Amino acid sequence: MSDVNPFESLRTQIDEAAQYLDVADGELERLKSPERVLEANLSVEMDDGSIEVFRGYRSQFNGDRGPYKGGIRYHPAVTRDEVKALSGWMVYKTATSAVPLGGGKGGIVIDPSEYSESELERITRAFAAELTPLIGADRDVPAPDVNTGQREMNWIKDTYETIENTTEPGVITGKDLSSGGSEGRVEATGRSTVVAAREAFDYLDKDVEHARVAVQGYGNAGWIAAKLVYEMGANVVAVSDSSGAIYGEDTLDPVDVKEYKRETGSVTGYPDADRELTNDELLTLDVDLLIPAALENAIDESLAHDIEADVVSEAANGPITPAADDVLRETDTLVIPDILANAGGVVVSYFEWVQNRQRFYWTRDRVNEELDGKIVDQFWNLVEAYEDRDLPSLRTAAYVVALERVIDAGEQRGTWP
């Protein structure tokens, strides 16, 4: 994994897209910087009575198109620059997927596996108390991210509603169904990654059925993507998690691998695999489709020279560095950018927010149908921009389309004071 600063990667991607637009320097700088960043020290009592201090962040990058929107992650590698970068990617992800929201992101510097459930609840509620003045259904709507899920979202919702003495399910998304969550939310990111890949194969006059697929990262997005593409008839030949990778010459059964990981804590050692690999070996397999679904900067310039996949669909945020992107363009690797490929999470979060506002809830079939249609429409919008404007990549096309939408919204709002 590269140590490239993710915030600088974001700024580089915006600069590259801005070359194809008429945008003033001052406006461009505004679009490359967060509007505000909360940095909080959370003093929390542990089960043994001791006090630990945790660093938490929330970046609100741009709200021109609607309330800030973005997840909260718990990870020891969380940094201020990472959170700023992720909040910026959310701005352009919501714009690319044509949902009326802005971009935000949050995180706590913590390894949640080292703490009890009661400790994690107190840490989460302490963070929620700091966030309460900034968030709300019309202001900033957090969601799950790495190492967080329905449980943490329910705690944040309850803390906010208790402090504000209100009922406001739309303050956060990714909740449990009984707390106002949406059908289809858990699998949304993996689903959009696979839907976008299916459309890319169609664009290249290829068929997903019998395609050879490798998935790096076997968290929620990765394993769901593996399951769904397997159901389309593809052969999932390799998957990995932080402990390593496994390979099956014909195909692995994604559900069976997930059950094994749930029982043992890792995919490595899976008895039906033909052999084990490193994560880098998985990334450089000769496959039709590669799905990086772990953390950012997984593919750097050096590794990119060894990528043999025809299509890369980014389930993770920022898994390819800008320098690696340049290499993959030269090798004609079709990269479906994260701000479209993994947009299913924010799209269905938007659907959840809409349902919360209406107090009217949709069926799973309707959610999946609406998500599929939105990803398909926006994929072909990117292809149209890519071809009509002679742009270097689908990523550039995504940023050009997204920047135009954000710039238009900003111009319509005007500047005040």
N, C-alpha and C positions, 0 to 999 in steps of 0.2 A: 504493500500500500504506500502511495506517495504521501509526503508531508506537505504538499502544495496547500497554501492557505485557501480554504473554500470561498472566503469572501472575495479574495482577489480573482478566483476563477469566475465567480458571478460577474464581477465588474468587467472582466475580459470578454465574457460572452455578450454582455450588453453593448460594449464598445464595438464588437464585431458586427452586431446587428445594426447598430446606429449608423454605420457607414452607408447603409442602403436607405436611410431615411433623412429627411430634412429636419434636424432637431438642433436647437441652439445649445451651446456648451453648458450654460447654466441649468437649462431644463434637463439635459443629460445627466449632469452631476446629481440633480435632485432624484432622478430615477435610479441612481446607483447607490443611494445612501438611505439608511432607515430614518424614519421621522423621529423615533424615540426608542430608547432601550432601557428597560428596567433591569437593574442589578441588585439582588437582594441577598442578605445573609440571614439564613434561617436557623435560629437556635432552637433545637428540639431535644426534649428529654427522651433518653433511651429506656429500654425495659429495665435496665439495672440501676436507673436513677441518675446516670451520668448525662451530661449535656454535650451534644455534638453540633457543630455549625456546618451548614451546607450552603453552597453558592448556587443561587437560582437566577435565571435570566428570562426576560420576555422582550422580544424585538417586534415593534410595530413598524413595518417597512413602508407601506403605502396604502392609503385608504381611498384613493380617487374613485374606485369602482364599487365600493361598498365596505361593510365592516371588515376589519382585519380578520384573517382566517389562517389557522395553522396549528400544528400539533405541539405537544409537550413531550420531550424525551427524557428518560433517566439513563445516564451513561457516564462512566468516569472520564470519557474524552470530550464531554461537552465544554465548549469555550464560547466566549463572547463573539468571536469572529464566526464560528460555526453557526451560532444562532442567527446572527445577522444575515449570513449567506442563505440559510434555509428560509428565513422570512422573505428575502428577496426572491428566491425561486418560487415561493408561494404566490407572490404578486403575479408573476408571469405564467405560473401554472393556472391560476384562476382565470386569467385573461385568455390564455390559449384555449382553455376548455369552455370559454364563454359563459361562465357563471358570474353573477354580479357581486363579487366579493373582492376584498383586498388581500394583503398578505401579512402574516405574522408568524412567529415561532417562539417556542420556549424550551427550557430545559433545566435540569438540576444535575450538578456534578456528583454522581453517586453510582455505585454498583448495587442495584437493588437486591441482588442475590445474597448480599451480606447482612440484610436486615429482616427482621420479622414483619409479619403483616401489620401488627399493631404499630410498629415503628414507622413503616411506610405510610400508614394512614395519617399519623401525626405529622410526618414530613410533608405529605401532600396537602393536608389541611393548612399547615403553616404557609406553604407557597400560595395556596388559594386565597388566604387572607391578604397576602401582599398583592395578589392580582386583582382582587375585588374592585378597587377603584378604577381599574383600567378596562375591565371586561364587561360584557353585556351583550344581549342579542342584537343590539343596534350599534355596538362599539367594537368588540373584539370577541371572537368565538373560537376558543381553543378546541383541541381534539387530541386523540391518542397519537403516539409516535413510537419510537424505539423504546421497548421495555415498559410501556404503559398501555392500558386498555380500558375496558368498560369499568372495571373496579375503580381505577383512579379518577375517571371522568365522573362517576357517580359521587365520589367523595368531594370533588371540586364543585359540582352542581349543588350538593347539599350545603357545603360551606358558604357558597355565595348566597344561596337562598336564605340561609339562616341569618347571615350578617345583614342582608338587605331586607329581611322580613317580607319576602315575596315568593311567588311561584314563577319561575322563568326557565322552562326546560330548554329554550333556545340559546341559553348562555353558553352551552358547550355541546359538542356532538361526539359521536362514538360511544354513546351511553348504552346501557342495557335496555332491552326492549321495554321492560316494566317501568323504566325511568324516562321513557320518551325517546328511546333509540329507534333507528330505522332498520327494517328488514334489509338484508343484502349489504350492510355496512362492513361487516367483518371481512368479507371476501372481495370488496370493491377494488382495492388496489391491485391485487393479483388478477382480477377479472379484466380491468382496463389494460394491464400490461399484455395480456394474451389477446384481447380484442384488437389492440393496436398492431400486434405482431401478425395476426390473421390478415388484417388489411394490407400490411406491408408485403406479405407473401403474395397476396392478390395483385398488388401493384407490380411486383416482380414476375408475375405470371408463374408463381409457384403454388404448391398446395401444402398446407400445414400437415395434412394426413401423411404419416410415415416420416415426417421431418425428424431429424435428430436434434435433441434439445439438451442443453446444460444449464443448470440453475445454481448460481452462487449465492448462498444465504438461504437458510431454511426456517426463517421466522414466518410470520403470518403471510406477508406478501409473496415470499418465495415458494412456500409449500402450496399455497392456493394456486399460484400461477402454474406450478408443476402439475397439480391435480387437474386443472381446467384444460391445459394444453394436451395432457394425456387423454382426457375425455374426448378431445377433438381428433384423436387417432395418432398423435405424435408419439415418438419414442423418447422418453426421458432417460437419457443414458448416464447422466451424472448430476449429483446434487452435493451441496456442502453446507457446513456450518462453521463456527469459529474453531472447532477442533480438527477439521480436515474435510476431505471429500471422498465420495465413493463413486465407483463406475460400474455400469452394467452394459455389456456389449450389445445386448438386444434391447432391453428396457428395464427400468426399475418401476415398481409400483409405488407411486407417490404417497398413497394413503398408508400402505404398509410401512414405508420408511418413516412416515410421521408417527405412527404408533410405536415403532421401535425407538425413535428419538424421545417420545414422551416417557417411555419406560426406562430408558438408559441415560437420557440427557444429551445424547449425541447421535449423529447419523453414522459415525465411524464404528466399525465392527458389525455393521448390518450383514447378516449371514448370507443373503442372496446376492450380494455385490460380487463382481469378479475380481476387483482389486480396489485399493485405496490410493488416493491422489492428494497432492497439496492443492490449496486453493488456486495458486498460480497455474498449476497443470490443468485444472478444470477450465480456467478462463481461456486457455490456449488450445483446447481440444478442437478437432476438425468436426464442427457441427453446423447444422443449418441455422439454428437459433440459439443465441446466448442471452440469458436473463441474469444480469447482475442485480442481486436483491439484498445486498449487505449494506455497508457504509460507503461514504463518499471516498473518492480517489482510489478505488480498487484497481483501476487500470491506468497506469501512468505511461509516459512516452516510451519507455524501454519495453514494457510488456506489450504495448499496442502493436509493435512490430511482429509479434508472434500470434496475434489474434487471427484465427482462421474462420470464425463464424461468418456467414453471409449476412445475417441480420442480428442486431443487438437491440433488445427492448429493455430500457432502463427502469427496472422496478424500484431501485434505490434512488436516492437524491444525490446527484453529482457523482456517479461512480466512475466517470471518465474525465480525466484532467483535460484542459484546453489543448495542451501539447499532444496528448494522446488522440484527441479529436482530429487534429491535423493529420496524423499518421493514418487514421482509419479512413479519412476522406481520400487520401492518396491510394489506398488499397481497395477503394470502392465498397467498403463495408457500409451497409445501410444502418444507420443508428437512429432509432426512434427515441427522441429526447425524453428525459424524465418528466418534463413539464407537460407532456401529453401522455406518455406511456403509463405513468403511475398516478395520473390525475383522478383515477376512479375513487380514491379515498376522499378527495375534496369535493368531487361531484356528488357523491352520495351523502357526504356531510352537508352539502348544500340542500339536497333533497330532505335530509333529516331536519335541518333548520326550517325549511318551508313547512314541513309537516308539523313541527312544534309551534310555528306561528299560527297555523290554521287549526291546530288541535284535531287534525284529520289525517289518518295514517294509511299508507299504501301497502299493497301486497308485495311480496318478494318478486313475483313475476313482473309487476309494473316497474319496480325499482330497476331490475336488471334490464328490462327493455328500454327504459329511459336512458340508462347509462350506456348501453350498447349504441343506441342511436346518436348520443352526443359524441362519444369517442370516434365513431365512424365519420360523422359529419366534419369534425374538427381535423381528423387525419387527412381527409381529402382536401380540406381548406389549406393545410400546410403543403400538400403536394402541389396544389394549384399555385401557391405563392412561390414555392421552390422552382417550379418549371417556368412560370410566366415571367418571373423577375430574374431568372438565371442565377439563383442563389447557390452558395457552395454546399449546403447541407440542409437536411430537415431541421436540425437544431437552429441554424441561422434563420430559417423560415419561421420557426416557432417564435423566436424572439422578435423578429420583424413584425409578425402579426400581433403578438402580445403587446409590444411597445406601442404600436399604432393605437391599439384599443385603450391602453392606459393614458397615452398622450391625449387622445380625443376626449376622454373623460375629464382629464385635468384641465384642458382648454375650455370645456363647457362649464366647469365649475368656476373658472376664473381665479384670480389671486386676491387674497384678503388677509390682513389689511393693506 
